[in-house]
Amino acid sequence: MGVELPCKVVNRVTTERRCETILCETAKSAYTETFPSDNGETMTDTGESVRARILVSGRVQGVGYRAFTCRKAAALGLAGSVENLDSGQVAVDVEGGRPVLEEFLAELNKGPVGARVTQMQVEWGQATGRYHDFTIR
């Protein structure tokens, strides 16, 4: 009989640049990897899906902002992508339920340690269903 560890969610970015959530189950380091569903549906259960195109300005490159965004999106069950722009900004294209996206926006506004968000522009639209997970470009 092994010692049970409390379950803890750990997010990481894979070599394929896709967020994964790993659940630590036992002291023997048994992991269960969870991915967004492959049925094309948005991965939230909080109402109709919408799309947000977000442009983040400030000190958001070179501080782990994209990995932070990917972890937060995976934890909230959102689908989309994040990328650095030549302008020094970060662009996020994300789909999910509006209440979850608003929670996500609040997290993006905080950013990781070392980041300083000075402005966020959000354009709302209809979900396209083109994303099935969250990726870093």
RAJOSUL-V505336 format. One line per field, one symbol per residue. ss: DSSP state (A for helix, B for strand, O for the rest). burial: # if it has 16 or more other ideal C-beta (glycine too) atoms within 10 Angstrom, else .. Layout:
ss->???
burial->???
//
This chain:
ss->OOOOOOOBBBBBBOOOOBBBBBBBOOOOOOBBBBOOOOOOOOOOOOOOBBBBBBBBBBBOOOOOAAAAAAAAAAAAOOBBBBBBOOOOOBBBBBBBBAAAAAAAAAAAAAOOOOOBBBBBBBBBBBOOOOOOOBBBO
burial->..........#.#....####..............#.....###....####.#.###.##.############.#######.#....#########..##.###.##..##..#.#..#......#...######.
//
